[in-house]
Amino acid sequence: MNGPTPAVRRSSVPDSSRPSRRRAQGELETEVLAALRAADGPANAGWVRDRIGGDLAYTTVVTILARLHAKDVVTRRREGRSFVWTPTSDEAGLAARKMRKVLDAGPDREAVLTSFLTSLPDSDEQVLRDLLRRADEEAAD
């Protein structure tokens, strides 16, 4: 039989030899950021993909990096035909950014802050009070 080789059809049934694991929302972004923070400097998507492991497609990593860039969580710089990526802040800075986003989305800022403060354990409340006191002292100087 001459002619083109028939296309291979892929089954819509998942391959049972590979365990299927669906990541929780935001988990892949967290993994990508952790890999970038572990880098000695700016890293490309291939390097990030290698550090994360698994069977992620290169394009998936690039998509996640682009989304993080749109959120101002990473910066990018063209290097050759691709980009190298750098996180804009450490984990504490990222957590603070998330907290600020939630606070900004609330309809009543004072109510959100009040609820947050009253839900803190005493030790965290004391840390917050100390930080506010120090900020007041620095502003007075």
Secondary structure, DSSP 4 states (H G I P E B T S, - for coil): --SPPPPPPPPSS--TTS---PPPTTHHHHHHHHHHHHSSS-EEHHHHHHHH-TT--HHHHHHHHHHHHHTTSEEEEEETTEEEEEESS-HHHHHHHHHHHHHHH-S-HHHHHHHHHHHS-HHHHHHHHHHHHHHHHHHH-
